[in-house]
Amino acid sequence: MKRLFLALALGACVTLSCKKNVVEQTTQPTPVNPVTPTSTELPAGAKDGVVFTNNGTSAIFTLYAPGKNTVSLMGDFNSWSATASKMTKTPDGNYFWIKLDNLNPDTEYAYQFLVDDNLRVADPYCEKILDPVNDQYITAATYPNLKAYPTGKTTGIVSVVQGNQPGYTWRNTAFARPAKNDLVIYELLIRDFTAEHTYNSTLQKLDYLVGLGINAIELMPVNEFEGNLSWGYNPSFYFAPDKYYGTKNDLKKFIDECHGRGIAVILDMVLNHSFSQSPMVQLYFDGNKPTTSNPWFNVDAKHPYNVGFDFNHESGATRKFSKDVMKFWMQEYKLDGFRFDLAKGFTQRSSNDDASFSAFDAGRVAIWDDYVATMKSVDPNFYIILELFANDSEEVVYANKGLMMWNNLNHSMNEATMGWLGSSDFSRGMFGTHGFSSAEGLISYGESHDEERLMYKNITYGNLNTNYVIKGNVATSLKRNEMAAAFLFAMPGPKMLWQFGEVGYDVNIDFNGRTGDKPIRWEYYTDPNRRALYNAFAKFIKMKQKNSIFKSTSFTYNFSGAIKSIKLTDANNTVVVVGNFDIVPQTATVDFGSTGTWYDAMGNNISLTTTTYSQSLAPGEYHIFSKQALAQ
């Protein structure tokens, strides 16, 4: 994320409304001390947020707020009184806590903290919030029986807690994650994937994704963000799934069902920054930016690509919070991995330009070592993906430790698909050009949420001549994308595609604002030309997964000119992918290494009498040759 969405249309909403059902309070809980308490240590078992005891009838509420003088707990349980539930301060002055009894375990309670008698904030650790502005646009179909906001009793975001939350029984507990080299990841934004924009409606499309052959879904951020219509990179509450997509158990069911279909689920995690709705920002804020006393945030960002407010990952408070977030999502939702947004921003070294920001940073390495150790302690096989884009020398360090790096081929591949060849070399898709010792550390892609769509640029800016036209020609543009995909999936290592790239999604990324909602084009799947692209993607993906040759470490390639080729060899087979990205015929001359019959996965077989393949290829023509027929 996300150099171009500094402003964002964060508060955008749809014009829908829904009826809320109020959960009635049946008992009046009592605090352990209704008067101003003396300073004492946290009770046994207490931790940030809320801990229930006595089968949900008692709870300890805790807030980390060093330097604050007083905190009161306000909520449904004390008629939103500012004085009834004064919280105890620990002797070190860092925490405030209170124990409530006589709670109804089956009741949802809304609550806030009143800090120093003038600031109302929600609980940073809560798993559900109520938003007085945006919840009105969440329908009952999306989130049934959503608790009503306590209008007239308080203002701002409030937290919700319940002793006996509705449980979820996991079914697919024996899921085995794909090997990193076999990963084909589908990056997905719930908001723009189905008209209903829910986990449940997305679940109904799993047959489509299984047919495509992908084996992992990377969800763009789903924890509570500001507004409803967002990419999710403006986070505010890190433990609460955003209600605009459905309930907590809807998300669990989605992950569970994906596992049942052989699909891993990776969550896009945004811990570089947060936004002003966050109580951690609000607790120490001068009205413009965080104050110097903020335990989590820098006063000013340390790098040029920050949005929102910049976390200080050398702060112990930030480290603890970040680790709590990671462990929570790993354990509560049984996720398979995280993709960390703007991972290069986890630094306290100041920089004003991309070159200094990207340079090797030992402090950043140390920060990531600490976080990786935490995640590995919970799950040694967890996927850890960094959107880093730092100097190769630093990325090698992470790759050698088993992490995976996002690898953006959008520009070079799009130049090739448009027929402009000057900067169309996509050699950076090969792990050796990064200095990596293994392909599994490099997740290459031609499209992501953050890049312009290949088809849009093909149609808008594609090259043309009298006999061959890319610009404005949908059929030709789709075939160009097909050819590029053949090369992408032939390169060893994990791969990623952006949603609907497999049917040639062609809506400008800046339509309705860069992060604004986009048209959902399921009708593309029924268009014969676009369905042909889907079928080609499915074929390439399945060949990659079913043939070990595509994991070979023995290969040669030439991606620099009009004729591009890659040859992979192993003990049992040789595969050559060759294609003409020019807009005029070109002669391909490639050393195949042996004579005889060669099978073409995309056309007719050939017979070579010499080891050199020499053939004129029409513009946009490509082949996938193999010495032994490929499993498909």
N, C-alpha and C positions, 0 to 999 in steps of 0.2 A: 504494500500500500504506500504510497498512493500519492504521487507527487501532484496530481492535478485535482484533488478534490478537497482543497483546503477550506472552501466555504461550506459546501454540502447543502442539500435541501433537507436538513435533518428533521424538521418538524412537519414535513408533508404528510397529509392524511387523505384517506378516501372518505367519501361522503356516505358512510354507513353508520348505523346505530344498532345497539343491541340492548335488550332488557337485562338488568342485573338482578340476581337473587341474593338477598341479604341473609347472611348466616346469623341467626339469633344467638345472643349470649344468654346462657342459662344459669351461670353462677357468677358471683362477684369475687374474684381472686383477691388475696391479700398479700402485700409485700412483707418481707421479713422484718423491715424497719420502716414504718410510715413517717418517721421523723428523720431529720438529717443524721445519717449514720456516722459512726466513727470509722477511722481508717483501719482496714484489715486486708489481709492477703486474699487472693482469689480462693474460693472454696474448692475442695477436691473435685476434679472432673470438669470444672469450668473451662471454657475456651472461647475464642472470639465468636460472637453471634449468640445463638441460643442452644442450650443443652437441656433436654427434658429428662426428668427422673420420675420415680413413683408412677410408672405406667402412663406418663404424659400428663399427670395431674399437677406436677410441679415443674418449674423451669428456672434456669439461671440465665439471665440476660447479661451480656458482657460487651463493653465497647472500649476499644483502644483509643485513648484521646489524651496523650501526654501534654502537660502544660495547661489543661483546662481546669477550671475551678470546681464547677458543679455540673452534674448531669442528672436529669430526671427521666424516668421511663413513662411515656404517655401512651394510652391506647384504649381499645375497647374494654379492657379488663378494669380500668379505673375511671371510666367516663371521660377520658382524655384530660385528666387533671394534671396540671403542671406542678403540683406540690405533693400529691398523695404518695408517689413512689420515687423518693430521692435515692439515688444509687450511691453505693459505697465506693470510695476511692482507695486504691491500693497504696501501701506506704511509699512506693517508689513514684507515685503520681502518674503512672502510665495507664492504668485501667480503672474503669468504673463497672460495678456489677450490682445486681440485685436478684434475689430469689423470690419468685411468686408461687403461691400455693393455691389450691382449690380451683385449678384450671379444668375445663372440660376438654379431654383429649380429642374429641371429635369436632371441636369448634375451631374455625379459623379466626384468629385475632389479628387485627391491624394495629400497628404500633409505630412509634417514632422515639427518638431521643431528643430531649430538650437540653441543649448545651449552653451553659452559662446564662440561662434564663432568656436567651434571645435567638438561638439558632435551632431550628427543627431539622433533623436529618434522619434519613432512613438508615437501616442497618446494612453496612457494607457486606455482611456475610449472609444476608437473607436469601432464601431460595424463591421468593415471589414478591413482587411489588404491585402496588396500585398506583396508577398514573391518572391524575384528575383531568388531563388534557387529552391523552391519546387512547385511553381504554374505551371510550365511547364508540370508537370505530372498530372494535373487535367484536365480531358477531358471536352469537350463541352457538352457531355451528362450528366455529373455530375453537372457542373456549367455553364449554357449557358451564352454567351456574357460576359465572365469575362474580366474586364478592364485590359488593358495591363500595365505592369510595366513601369515606366518612365525611361527606360534604357538610360544611358548617361547623365541624369540630376541629379541623386542622387545615393546613395548607401544605403543598409540596408533595413529593413522592413519599408514600408510606410503605412499610414492610408488612408482610403477612407471615404468620407462623401457625403451625398446627401440630399438636402432639402426635396424633395418629393420622399421618398423611395416607391417602389412598395408595396401597401397595402395588407393586408390579412383580409378577413371577416370570423370571427369565426362562425361556424355552431352549434356546440354541446355545447351550453352554460348552459345547465341544468344538466350536468354530476354530479352524486352523488358519492363521493368516497366510496370505501368499508371500512367497519369498520376495525380497526387495527387487531383485532383477526381473521378476515376473509382473510387477505392479503396473497396471494400467488404471490411472486415477481419473475419475470424472468429477471435475470441479462444478459445484452446483449451488445456486442461490435459490433457496426455497421460495422466496417472494416472486421470482420471475420464471419459475419452472411450471407451475400450474396456476390456473385462474383462482383456485381456492387458497393458494399460498399456505398450505399446511403440511405437517408431517404426514398426516393420513392420506392426503391427495397425492403427495409425492410417492408414498408407499404403493399406490395403485399403478404407478408407472414402472415398477421394478421389472416387469416382464420385458419392457422396452430396453432397459439397461442390461438385463441379463442377455438378451438377444444380441446386443452390441458387443458383449464379451468383456466389458470392464469388470475388474475385481476389487475396486475400491471407490468409494465416494468421499470427496472432500467437501464438507459442508462449509460454506462461508459463515461467518460468525453468527451464532444463535443465542448467545447470552444477551441479557437486556441491554439494548442500545437506545439512544435518544430518538424519539419519534417512532413511527411504524414503518415507513417506507425508506429503508436504508440498506446499504451493503453490509452494515454491521460493524464497520470500522470506527464507529463513534461510541464505544462501550461506556457503560456507567455502573452496571451491577454484574459481577463476575460469577456469581453462583446461581443466578436466576435465569432459566431459559426464557426467551422473549415470548410473551403470550400471543403475539400476532401470528405465530406459527402453530400454536396449539399448546397442549398441557405437557407437564413434565413426563407423564406416563406415555403420552403420544410419542414423544421423542425416544423414550426407552423402547417402545414397541417398534419404531422405525429402525433403530439400531439392531434390535433383536432379529427382526425379519430380514434385514440385510445380511446378517450373519447366517441366517438359515438358507440364504440363496448364494452363499459363498462370497459375499461382498464385505470387505473391511470398511469401517467408517472412521474417517479422519476429521478432526475438528480444527477449523481455522481459529487460532488463539491470538488475541490482540492484547499484549502486555507491554507494548512500547509506550502507550499513552492512554489516557482516559479523558472524559469530557466533563463539562461543568455540572451535569446532573449527578455525578458521583459524590456520595457523602464524604469520601476521602479528599476530594478537591475542596468541597464546601467547608470542611472543618477548619481549614487553614487557608483562607482566601481573602485577598484584599479588594475584591470586586472586579479585578482585572486579570490577576494571575496568582498562583500559589505564593504564600509568604515563605520567608526563610525558615520558619518553624515547622513547615509541613514535613512530616516524617517520610512521605512517600515520593513527593514530586519535586522536580527542579523548579526554581523560580522562572528560569528561561531555558528553553530547549537547548540541548548540547549539539544538535546537528541540523542541517538545513532542510530536511524533509519531514520534520515533525508536524503533526496535526494535533489539536487538542492540547493536553498538558502532559509533559514529558516525565515518565517515571525515572527515578534515580535508582538504578539497579545495583549500586554500591551501598545503598542504605540497607541496614539490617531489617527495618520494617518492611521495605519493598521486597526483599528476598523472602521473608517469611510469608507475606501475603501471596506472592507469586507462586511459591511452592504449595501453599494451601489450595490455591486455585487449581494448579496442575493435578495434585493428588485427588481433589474432590471429583473432577470430571473423569479421571481415569477409573476411580473406584465406583462412583455412583452410577455412571453411564456406560461402563464397560467399553470405552472407546479403544480404538486400535492405534491411534496416533494423533499428534498435533502437527499442524503446519503453523509456524510462528511468523506472524506478520511483522515486517520491518525489523527483522532480527538484527540487522546492522545497527539499529538504534539503541541496543543494549550497551551503552557506553557512557562514560563520564568524560571522555576526551572531547573537548570542544572542536568543532570544525565548521567552516563556512562554505565549503565547496565539496563536490563529489569526490575529488581526488583524495583529499585529506580524510574525508569520512570513510572512504573505502580502503585506506591503507591499513596494513597489518596492525592490529590493536591487541596487545597482550592483556590489557584489562578486560576487554570484551571476551577474549578467550577464557579468562578465569571465571567470569560471570557465567558463561555458558557451561563450563565444566561443572560448576556447582549445580546448575539446574538439571543438567543431564544426569548427574549422579543421583539426584532426587528422583527423577522419573525412572531411571533404571532400577532403583531400589524397590519401586512399586511393581514394575513390569520390565524385566530385562529385554524383552523382545518388542517393546513399544516403538512404533515408527516416530522418529523425530525429524521433521523437515524444517529447514530454515529458508525463509525468503531473505537471503543475505546480500548477494550481489557485491561482495567485497573482493579484495585482491585475492588472486588464486592462492597465494601463499597461506592466507588465513583459511580459506575454504578447504584446502588440503588437510589442515589440522583437524577440522571437524569430520571430514569424510573418513579419515583414518580411524576415527573413533566410532564409526558406524552411523553417523548422521547423513541425511540426504539434503542436497541443495537444489532449490529451484533454479532452472536454467532456461532463460528466455531466448527462444529462437524466432520470435515473432517478426522482427524487422527483416532478417535475411530470408526467412521462408516466404514472407509476404512479397518481398522484392522478386523472388523467384516465381511465385504464383502470378504476379502481375506482368511478368515478362521483362522486367528491368533488371539486367544481370550484373550491373557494376558492383553492387554490394549484396549479392545473393549467395555468398559463401556461408553455408551453415555447418562448417567444420566444428564449431563450438558445441555441436551436439555430441561430439565424441569425447569420452572422458579423459583420454590422454592429453587433449589440448588444454585441459585444466590442471594437469599434473597429477590427476587421481590415479591410484593403482588399481581401482576397480570401477566397473560401470555402475554398480549399485548405489553410488553416492550422488548420482547426477540425474535429476528428474527433468527431462527436456520436454518442451511444449512449443507448439506453434501459436496457440491462443491461451489466454487466461482471462479472468474477469477484468484485468487491468490494461488489456491491450486492445487495439482496434481489431475488429473482425476481419479475417482474411477476405471473406466474400465481399464485404462492403468496399474494401479498397480495390479488389479485383474489378468490380463492376464500375466503380467511380473513376479509378485511375489506371486501369489496365492498359497495356501496350496493344497496338494493333497495326495491321497493314491491310493491303487490299484483299489478301487471301485468308487472313487469320485475325480474328477480332476477340479480344478479351473484354475490353471496356464495354459495359452495357449488355454483355452476352452471358446470360445466366448459365446456360448449358456448358459453354466453354470454361467459364470460371469454376464451375463445380468440378469439371475434369482436371483442372489445374490443381485444385485442392486435393483431389484424390491422388494425384501423382506425388504431391508433397507429403501426404500421409504415408504413402508407400515407403518413402525414405525415412520418415520419422520413426516408424515402427520397426524398420530394419536395423536401426542403430541399437547396439546393446545398451541395456539399462532400463530403469523404470521410465514410464511416460505419463503424460497428463494431457487431457483435452478439456476444453471449456464447453459447458452445456450447449447443445444444439449445433456445435461446430460440425458434427457428423451429418447434419442436413444442410449445411451451408448457411447458417444464420447470418443475415446481411443487414441488420439494423445498426446504424451508426452508434458507437459507444456513447456519444454525447446527446443522443436523442432524449428529450425530456430531462436534460441535465445529466452529467456524467453518472451520478449515482442514482438517478431517478428510475422509476420502474419502466421496464421495456415491454413491447408487445410480445406475447407468448404465441409461438408459431407451430402449434402441433399439426396444423394442416400441411406443413412441409413434408411430413412423413408419408403422406398419401400422394405427393407429387412424384411422378416416375423418375425424373432426373435427380431429385433430391434423395429419394429412396435408394437410388443406385449408389449415391455417395455413402449413405448409411451402410448399405450392404458391403461396400468396399472397405470401410472402416472395420466392420465386423470381421471381414475376412482377414485383414492385416493383423488385427488383434489376436484372433484365434491362431493364426500361423505363428505369431510371436510366442504364444503361450504353449503351443503344442510341439514346437520344434526347437530342440536345444541349440541348433546352429545359431539362433539369434542371441544366444548368450556367449558366443565364441569370443575369445580374446585374440584370435588370429584374424586380422582383417586389413584391407587396404581400401582407400577411398579417394575420390576426387570430387569435391563439392564446389569448386571455384568457378567453373565456366558454365556455358550453356548446357553441355552434356555433363550430367552428374552421374556418379556411379559409386557403389560400394560393393565390395566382395568379401564375404565371410567364409571361412573354411574351418572344418574340424575333421576328426578322424573318419566320419561317415558321410560327409556331404560338403558341397560348395554351393553358395547362393550368391548370385549377382543381381543387383537392382540397378537398372540403367534407365535414364529418362532425358528427354530434350525439353528444357525450360525456355528455349528461344521461341520466337514467333515466326521463324523460318526453318526449313529443314536443315538438319545438321548431321554430320556423319559421326557415329559413335565408334570409337576404337578402344576396346577394353580387352585386357589379358584375362581370359577365362581359366587358364591353367591346364586345360585338358580338352581333348577332342571328343567327338561322339555326340550322342543325344543329350539335349538339355531340355528340361521340362519348363514350360512357362505357366506360372500360376494365373496369369492374366491374359493368356492368349494361346497361340499355337506353338507347339514344340519345334525346336530347330535341331539341325545336325551340323556340327562343325567339323571341317576337315583339317583345320589348324587350331592352335590354341588361342588365336586372337579372333575376337568377335569384331567385325567391321560392317556396319550397317547404317544406312541413312534412316534417320528417324524423323517423322513428321513433327511439327510443333505440338507439344503436349503428349507425345507418345512415350510410353514407358513399359518396361517389362520386369518381371521377377522370375529370373531363371534359376534353376537348381539342377544339380547333377542327379540327385535322387528326388523323386516327387515328394512335395511337402505335404504333411498332414494338415488338413483344413477343417 
